[in-house]
Amino acid sequence: MIDEVPAETFEDIGRAIANRAKCQCREYELRRFKAFFGCNPARCAQLWWMLFKTKAAKDEIGENARPVHLLWGLLFLKIYNTDTVMTGMTGADEDTFRKWSWKFVVGISKLKEKVVSRLLIILVLIRPQLSSNNSFLFDKYADQI
């Protein structure tokens, strides 16, 4: 069973991938992390938990996954460059990087039904409670709900 991983672990691994030392300014550190991976370390920890609590995603990724592999997948999604460039950034072997980054890309895509469905339910439930000032958001996307 894969354990939960704290946000600090993702932060440390992300700092190593970005080849940066820890800095005193928390806001800057989080902004830099998000620039590389598209989300903050807390969201990575949440995503890790969701991936291994969802059978379809867990089956795709497997039990040997490590937090660095999730960050590789997120980095690949954020930058979408060739394997040669990506492995130059991460220091990984091309085959290893390709294997794990794609496992996580596919695993994340398998969360779509769960995440999107829950968001849709929340939007439908809160729609009547929104003021008329916010209704333009729902009018714009009403055909998609």
MIMITOR-11119 format. One record per atom (N, C-alpha, C): x, y, z; atom name; residue in one letter. Coordinates in Angstrom, 2 decimals. Layout:
PT        px        py        pz   atom   res
PT         X         Y         Z     CA     a
...
// end
This chain:
PT        px        py        pz   atom   res
PT      0.84     -1.19      0.00      N     m
PT      0.00      0.00      0.00     CA     m
PT      0.88      1.25      0.00      C     m
PT      0.59      2.16     -0.85      N     i
PT      1.33      3.41     -0.93     CA     i
PT      0.80      4.36      0.14      C     i
PT      1.71      4.96      0.89      N     d
PT      1.32      5.86      1.96     CA     d
PT      1.08      7.26      1.44      C     d
PT      0.40      8.03      2.28      N     e
PT      0.24      9.45      1.97     CA     e
PT      1.61     10.11      2.02      C     e
PT      1.77     11.13      1.22      N     v
PT      3.04     11.85      1.15     CA     v
PT      2.77     13.30      1.52      C     v
PT      3.50     13.84      2.49      N     p
PT      3.26     15.23      2.88     CA     p
PT      3.72     16.22      1.80      C     p
PT      3.10     17.38      1.80      N     a
PT      3.42     18.42      0.82     CA     a
PT      4.90     18.81      0.88      C     a
PT      5.49     18.76      2.06      N     e
PT      6.90     19.13      2.22     CA     e
PT      7.81     18.21      1.40      C     e
PT      7.43     16.96      1.28      N     t
PT      8.23     16.01      0.48     CA     t
PT      8.22     16.43     -0.98      C     t
PT      7.03     16.78     -1.49      N     f
PT      6.95     17.24     -2.88     CA     f
PT      7.73     18.53     -3.07      C     f
PT      7.67     19.39     -2.07      N     e
PT      8.41     20.65     -2.14     CA     e
PT      9.91     20.40     -2.24      C     e
PT     10.41     19.49     -1.41      N     d
PT     11.84     19.17     -1.43     CA     d
PT     12.28     18.54     -2.75      C     d
PT     11.49     17.61     -3.26      N     i
PT     11.81     16.96     -4.53     CA     i
PT     11.74     17.97     -5.67      C     i
PT     10.72     18.82     -5.64      N     g
PT     10.58     19.84     -6.67     CA     g
PT     11.74     20.81     -6.67      C     g
PT     12.21     21.16     -5.49      N     r
PT     13.36     22.05     -5.37     CA     r
PT     14.60     21.40     -6.00      C     r
PT     14.76     20.09     -5.79      N     a
PT     15.90     19.38     -6.37     CA     a
PT     15.79     19.33     -7.89      C     a
PT     14.59     19.08     -8.42      N     i
PT     14.40     19.05     -9.87     CA     i
PT     14.70     20.42    -10.47      C     i
PT     14.25     21.46     -9.78      N     a
PT     14.46     22.83    -10.27     CA     a
PT     15.89     23.31    -10.02      C     a
PT     16.66     22.50     -9.31      N     n
PT     18.05     22.83     -8.98     CA     n
PT     18.14     24.16     -8.22      C     n
PT     17.28     24.28     -7.21      N     r
PT     17.22     25.51     -6.41     CA     r
PT     17.41     25.19     -4.94      C     r
PT     18.01     26.12     -4.22      N     a
PT     18.14     26.00     -2.77     CA     a
PT     16.87     26.55     -2.13      C     a
PT     16.62     26.12     -0.92      N     k
PT     15.46     26.63     -0.20     CA     k
PT     15.67     28.12      0.09      C     k
PT     14.61     28.89     -0.12      N     c
PT     14.72     30.33      0.13     CA     c
PT     13.81     30.72      1.30      C     c
PT     14.01     31.90      1.81      N     q
PT     13.28     32.37      2.98     CA     q
PT     11.86     32.82      2.64      C     q
PT     11.65     33.26      1.43      N     c
PT     10.34     33.80      1.04     CA     c
PT      9.42     32.66      0.60      C     c
PT      8.46     32.32      1.41      N     r
PT      7.54     31.22      1.14     CA     r
PT      6.74     31.46     -0.14      C     r
PT      6.28     32.69     -0.32      N     e
PT      5.48     33.02     -1.49     CA     e
PT      6.27     32.79     -2.77      C     e
PT      7.52     33.21     -2.77      N     y
PT      8.38     33.02     -3.94     CA     y
PT      8.62     31.54     -4.20      C     y
PT      8.84     30.80     -3.14      N     e
PT      9.09     29.36     -3.26     CA     e
PT      7.89     28.65     -3.89      C     e
PT      6.69     28.99     -3.44      N     l
PT      5.48     28.37     -3.98     CA     l
PT      5.24     28.78     -5.44      C     l
PT      5.51     30.03     -5.74      N     r
PT      5.35     30.52     -7.11     CA     r
PT      6.31     29.79     -8.05      C     r
PT      7.53     29.58     -7.60      N     r
PT      8.53     28.87     -8.40     CA     r
PT      8.11     27.41     -8.60      C     r
PT      7.61     26.76     -7.56      N     f
PT      7.15     25.38     -7.66     CA     f
PT      6.01     25.29     -8.69      C     f
PT      5.07     26.20     -8.58      N     k
PT      3.93     26.19     -9.50     CA     k
PT      4.37     26.45    -10.94      C     k
PT      5.40     27.26    -11.13      N     a
PT      5.91     27.52    -12.47     CA     a
PT      6.45     26.25    -13.12      C     a
PT      7.02     25.36    -12.32      N     f
PT      7.56     24.10    -12.85     CA     f
PT      6.49     23.03    -13.01      C     f
PT      5.60     22.91    -12.02      N     f
PT      4.71     21.75    -11.98     CA     f
PT      3.24     22.06    -12.17      C     f
PT      2.88     23.33    -12.23      N     g
PT      1.50     23.71    -12.51     CA     g
PT      0.56     23.74    -11.33      C     g
PT      1.05     23.37    -10.15      N     c
PT      0.24     23.41     -8.94     CA     c
PT      1.18     23.52     -7.74      C     c
PT      0.62     23.73     -6.57      N     n
PT      1.46     23.86     -5.38     CA     n
PT      1.71     22.48     -4.75      C     n
PT      2.65     22.38     -3.82      N     p
PT      2.97     21.09     -3.20     CA     p
PT      1.79     20.44     -2.47      C     p
PT      0.93     21.26     -1.87      N     a
PT     -0.24     20.70     -1.18     CA     a
PT     -1.16     20.01     -2.18      C     a
PT     -1.33     20.59     -3.35      N     r
PT     -2.16     19.98     -4.39     CA     r
PT     -1.51     18.68     -4.88      C     r
PT     -0.18     18.64     -4.95      N     c
PT      0.52     17.40     -5.33     CA     c
PT      0.22     16.30     -4.32      C     c
PT      0.27     16.65     -3.03      N     a
PT     -0.02     15.66     -1.99     CA     a
PT     -1.46     15.16     -2.11      C     a
PT     -2.37     16.06     -2.39      N     q
PT     -3.78     15.68     -2.57     CA     q
PT     -3.94     14.80     -3.80      C     q
PT     -3.27     15.17     -4.89      N     l
PT     -3.34     14.39     -6.12     CA     l
PT     -2.77     12.99     -5.90      C     l
PT     -1.66     12.90     -5.19      N     w
PT     -1.06     11.60     -4.87     CA     w
PT     -2.07     10.72     -4.13      C     w
PT     -2.72     11.30     -3.14      N     w
PT     -3.71     10.56     -2.35     CA     w
PT     -4.86     10.11     -3.24      C     w
PT     -5.36     11.00     -4.09      N     m
PT     -6.48     10.65     -4.97     CA     m
PT     -6.09      9.55     -5.95      C     m
PT     -4.87      9.62     -6.48      N     l
PT     -4.43      8.61     -7.44     CA     l
PT     -4.41      7.21     -6.83      C     l
PT     -4.00      7.13     -5.58      N     f
PT     -3.88      5.80     -4.97     CA     f
PT     -5.11      5.38     -4.20      C     f
PT     -6.14      6.21     -4.19      N     k
PT     -7.43      5.82     -3.63     CA     k
PT     -8.43      5.48     -4.73      C     k
PT     -8.05      5.72     -5.98      N     t
PT     -8.90      5.43     -7.14     CA     t
PT     -8.35      4.19     -7.83      C     t
PT     -9.17      3.14     -7.89      N     k
PT     -8.69      1.86     -8.41     CA     k
PT     -8.14      1.94     -9.83      C     k
PT     -8.84      2.61    -10.72      N     a
PT     -8.39      2.68    -12.12     CA     a
PT     -7.03      3.37    -12.22      C     a
PT     -6.86      4.47    -11.49      N     a
PT     -5.59      5.20    -11.54     CA     a
PT     -4.49      4.38    -10.87      C     a
PT     -4.81      3.78     -9.74      N     k
PT     -3.83      2.98     -9.00     CA     k
PT     -3.36      1.79     -9.84      C     k
PT     -4.29      1.15    -10.54      N     d
PT     -3.93      0.02    -11.40     CA     d
PT     -3.02      0.46    -12.54      C     d
PT     -3.25      1.64    -13.06      N     e
PT     -2.42      2.16    -14.15     CA     e
PT     -1.00      2.46    -13.68      C     e
PT     -0.89      3.06    -12.51      N     i
PT      0.41      3.54    -12.02     CA     i
PT      1.22      2.42    -11.38      C     i
PT      0.61      1.61    -10.57      N     g
PT      1.31      0.51     -9.91     CA     g
PT      1.85      0.89     -8.54      C     g
PT      2.35     -0.10     -7.84      N     e
PT      2.79      0.06     -6.45     CA     e
PT      4.22      0.59     -6.30      C     e
PT      5.00      0.58     -7.37      N     n
PT      6.40      0.99     -7.26     CA     n
PT      6.63      2.48     -7.50      C     n
PT      5.55      3.22     -7.65      N     a
PT      5.66      4.65     -7.94     CA     a
PT      6.24      5.41     -6.75      C     a
PT      6.92      6.48     -7.05      N     r
PT      7.51      7.36     -6.04     CA     r
PT      7.04      8.78     -6.30      C     r
PT      7.05      9.63     -5.28      N     p
PT      6.61     11.02     -5.48     CA     p
PT      7.32     11.75     -6.61      C     p
PT      8.60     11.45     -6.83      N     v
PT      9.31     12.11     -7.92     CA     v
PT      8.67     11.79     -9.26      C     v
PT      8.10     10.61     -9.40      N     h
PT      7.47     10.22    -10.66     CA     h
PT      6.23     11.07    -10.94      C     h
PT      5.47     11.38     -9.91      N     l
PT      4.32     12.27    -10.08     CA     l
PT      4.80     13.64    -10.56      C     l
PT      5.87     14.14     -9.95      N     l
PT      6.39     15.44    -10.37     CA     l
PT      6.91     15.40    -11.80      C     l
PT      7.47     14.28    -12.22      N     w
PT      7.89     14.15    -13.62     CA     w
PT      6.67     14.27    -14.53      C     w
PT      5.59     13.58    -14.17      N     g
PT      4.37     13.64    -14.98     CA     g
PT      3.82     15.06    -15.05      C     g
PT      3.80     15.75    -13.92      N     l
PT      3.29     17.13    -13.90     CA     l
PT      4.21     18.07    -14.68      C     l
PT      5.52     17.86    -14.57      N     l
PT      6.48     18.67    -15.32     CA     l
PT      6.28     18.46    -16.82      C     l
PT      6.08     17.21    -17.21      N     f
PT      5.84     16.89    -18.61     CA     f
PT      4.57     17.58    -19.11      C     f
PT      3.50     17.52    -18.32      N     l
PT      2.25     18.18    -18.71     CA     l
PT      2.41     19.69    -18.79      C     l
PT      3.18     20.26    -17.91      N     k
PT      3.38     21.71    -17.88     CA     k
PT      4.24     22.19    -19.05      C     k
PT      5.32     21.48    -19.34      N     i
PT      6.28     21.94    -20.33     CA     i
PT      6.06     21.27    -21.69      C     i
PT      5.69     20.00    -21.70      N     y
PT      5.44     19.21    -22.91     CA     y
PT      6.57     19.39    -23.92      C     y
PT      7.72     18.86    -23.56      N     n
PT      8.89     18.94    -24.42     CA     n
PT      9.34     17.53    -24.77      C     n
PT     10.41     17.41    -25.54      N     t
PT     10.91     16.10    -25.94     CA     t
PT     11.50     15.37    -24.73      C     t
PT     11.60     14.05    -24.86      N     d
PT     12.18     13.24    -23.78     CA     d
PT     13.61     13.67    -23.47      C     d
PT     14.35     14.03    -24.50      N     t
PT     15.74     14.43    -24.31     CA     t
PT     15.83     15.68    -23.44      C     t
PT     14.99     16.65    -23.71      N     v
PT     14.99     17.88    -22.91     CA     v
PT     14.51     17.58    -21.49      C     v
PT     13.45     16.80    -21.38      N     m
PT     12.89     16.50    -20.06     CA     m
PT     13.88     15.72    -19.19      C     m
PT     14.59     14.78    -19.79      N     t
PT     15.56     14.01    -19.00     CA     t
PT     16.78     14.86    -18.67      C     t
PT     17.10     15.82    -19.52      N     g
PT     18.17     16.75    -19.19     CA     g
PT     17.81     17.59    -17.97      C     g
PT     16.53     17.93    -17.84      N     m
PT     16.08     18.72    -16.69     CA     m
PT     16.02     17.88    -15.42      C     m
PT     15.61     16.62    -15.55      N     t
PT     15.38     15.79    -14.37     CA     t
PT     16.56     14.90    -14.00      C     t
PT     17.44     14.65    -14.95      N     g
PT     18.57     13.76    -14.67     CA     g
PT     18.20     12.29    -14.76      C     g
PT     17.01     12.00    -15.26      N     a
PT     16.56     10.61    -15.38     CA     a
PT     16.95     10.02    -16.72      C     a
PT     16.94      8.71    -16.81      N     d
PT     17.12      8.00    -18.06     CA     d
PT     15.87      8.22    -18.92      C     d
PT     16.02      8.30    -20.25      N     e
PT     14.87      8.58    -21.12     CA     e
PT     13.76      7.54    -20.98      C     e
PT     14.12      6.27    -20.98      N     d
PT     13.10      5.23    -20.86     CA     d
PT     12.38      5.29    -19.52      C     d
PT     13.12      5.53    -18.47      N     t
PT     12.54      5.62    -17.14     CA     t
PT     11.62      6.83    -17.04      C     t
PT     12.07      7.96    -17.54      N     f
PT     11.25      9.17    -17.50     CA     f
PT      9.96      8.96    -18.29      C     f
PT     10.08      8.42    -19.49      N     r
PT      8.91      8.20    -20.34     CA     r
PT      7.92      7.25    -19.66      C     r
PT      8.44      6.16    -19.11      N     k
PT      7.58      5.18    -18.45     CA     k
PT      6.77      5.83    -17.34      C     k
PT      7.43      6.51    -16.41      N     w
PT      6.74      7.03    -15.23     CA     w
PT      5.92      8.29    -15.51      C     w
PT      6.43      9.15    -16.36      N     s
PT      5.65     10.36    -16.63     CA     s
PT      4.34      9.98    -17.31      C     s
PT      4.38      9.06    -18.26      N     w
PT      3.15      8.66    -18.94     CA     w
PT      2.22      7.86    -18.04      C     w
PT      2.76      7.05    -17.15      N     k
PT      1.90      6.35    -16.19     CA     k
PT      1.08      7.36    -15.37      C     k
PT      1.74      8.42    -14.94      N     f
PT      1.03      9.42    -14.15     CA     f
PT      0.09     10.28    -14.99      C     f
PT      0.46     10.57    -16.23      N     v
PT     -0.45     11.32    -17.11     CA     v
PT     -1.74     10.52    -17.31      C     v
PT     -1.61      9.24    -17.61      N     v
PT     -2.79      8.39    -17.80     CA     v
PT     -3.55      8.24    -16.48      C     v
PT     -2.82      8.04    -15.38      N     g
PT     -3.47      7.93    -14.07     CA     g
PT     -4.28      9.17    -13.73      C     g
PT     -3.71     10.34    -13.97      N     i
PT     -4.43     11.59    -13.71     CA     i
PT     -5.66     11.69    -14.60      C     i
PT     -5.54     11.26    -15.83      N     s
PT     -6.71     11.31    -16.73     CA     s
PT     -7.83     10.40    -16.24      C     s
PT     -7.49      9.34    -15.54      N     k
PT     -8.52      8.43    -15.02     CA     k
PT     -9.27      9.02    -13.83      C     k
PT     -8.75     10.11    -13.28      N     l
PT     -9.46     10.80    -12.20     CA     l
PT    -10.56     11.71    -12.73      C     l
PT    -10.57     11.92    -14.03      N     k
PT    -11.49     12.89    -14.63     CA     k
PT    -12.94     12.66    -14.22      C     k
PT    -13.40     11.42    -14.30      N     e
PT    -14.79     11.15    -13.97     CA     e
PT    -15.12     11.50    -12.53      C     e
PT    -14.24     11.16    -11.61      N     k
PT    -14.49     11.46    -10.20     CA     k
PT    -14.43     12.95     -9.92      C     k
PT    -13.39     13.61    -10.36      N     v
PT    -13.18     15.02    -10.04     CA     v
PT    -14.22     15.89    -10.73      C     v
PT    -14.42     15.68    -12.02      N     v
PT    -15.36     16.50    -12.77     CA     v
PT    -16.78     16.26    -12.27      C     v
PT    -17.13     15.03    -11.98      N     s
PT    -18.47     14.73    -11.50     CA     s
PT    -18.76     15.43    -10.18      C     s
PT    -17.81     15.41     -9.26      N     r
PT    -18.02     16.07     -7.97     CA     r
PT    -18.13     17.57     -8.13      C     r
PT    -17.30     18.15     -9.00      N     l
PT    -17.36     19.59     -9.24     CA     l
PT    -18.70     19.97     -9.84      C     l
PT    -19.19     19.17    -10.76      N     l
PT    -20.48     19.44    -11.39     CA     l
PT    -21.60     19.40    -10.36      C     l
PT    -21.57     18.43     -9.47      N     i
PT    -22.59     18.33     -8.42     CA     i
PT    -22.54     19.57     -7.53      C     i
PT    -21.36     20.00     -7.15      N     i
PT    -21.22     21.18     -6.31     CA     i
PT    -21.78     22.41     -7.03      C     i
PT    -21.44     22.55     -8.31      N     l
PT    -21.94     23.70     -9.07     CA     l
PT    -23.46     23.69     -9.16      C     l
PT    -24.04     22.54     -9.38      N     v
PT    -25.50     22.45     -9.48     CA     v
PT    -26.15     22.77     -8.13      C     v
PT    -25.53     22.32     -7.05      N     l
PT    -26.10     22.58     -5.72     CA     l
PT    -26.00     24.04     -5.31      C     l
PT    -24.92     24.70     -5.70      N     i
PT    -24.77     26.10     -5.26     CA     i
PT    -25.38     27.09     -6.23      C     i
PT    -25.77     26.67     -7.40      N     r
PT    -26.31     27.60     -8.39     CA     r
PT    -27.47     28.43     -7.86      C     r
PT    -28.46     27.84     -7.22      N     p
PT    -29.57     28.66     -6.74     CA     p
PT    -29.15     29.67     -5.67      C     p
PT    -28.04     29.41     -5.00      N     q
PT    -27.61     30.29     -3.92     CA     q
PT    -26.79     31.47     -4.41      C     q
PT    -26.39     31.46     -5.65      N     l
PT    -25.57     32.55     -6.16     CA     l
PT    -26.41     33.79     -6.41      C     l
PT    -25.82     34.93     -6.19      N     s
PT    -26.52     36.18     -6.47     CA     s
PT    -26.59     36.40     -7.96      C     s
PT    -27.44     37.31     -8.38      N     s
PT    -27.58     37.59     -9.81     CA     s
PT    -26.30     38.15    -10.40      C     s
PT    -25.44     38.73     -9.58      N     n
PT    -24.17     39.26    -10.07     CA     n
PT    -23.26     38.16    -10.59      C     n
PT    -23.37     36.95    -10.05      N     n
PT    -22.52     35.84    -10.46     CA     n
PT    -23.18     34.94    -11.49      C     n
PT    -24.42     35.22    -11.84      N     s
PT    -25.14     34.31    -12.72     CA     s
PT    -24.55     34.27    -14.13      C     s
PT    -23.82     35.30    -14.53      N     f
PT    -23.24     35.31    -15.87     CA     f
PT    -22.30     34.13    -16.08      C     f
PT    -21.64     33.67    -15.02      N     l
PT    -20.75     32.52    -15.15     CA     l
PT    -21.54     31.28    -15.54      C     l
PT    -22.70     31.11    -14.94      N     f
PT    -23.48     29.92    -15.23     CA     f
PT    -24.25     30.06    -16.53      C     f
PT    -24.64     31.27    -16.88      N     d
PT    -25.30     31.47    -18.17     CA     d
PT    -24.35     31.12    -19.31      C     d
PT    -23.09     31.50    -19.14      N     k
PT    -22.07     31.24    -20.16     CA     k
PT    -21.83     29.75    -20.36      C     k
PT    -21.86     28.98    -19.26      N     y
PT    -21.53     27.55    -19.33     CA     y
PT    -22.76     26.67    -19.08      C     y
PT    -23.95     27.21    -19.14      N     a
PT    -25.17     26.46    -18.82     CA     a
PT    -25.36     25.26    -19.73      C     a
PT    -24.99     25.37    -20.99      N     d
PT    -25.16     24.26    -21.91     CA     d
PT    -24.23     23.09    -21.61      C     d
PT    -23.20     23.33    -20.80      N     q
PT    -22.26     22.27    -20.46     CA     q
PT    -22.62     21.58    -19.15      C     q
PT    -23.55     22.13    -18.41      N     i
PT    -23.93     21.54    -17.11     CA     i
PT    -25.06     20.57    -17.29      C     i
// end
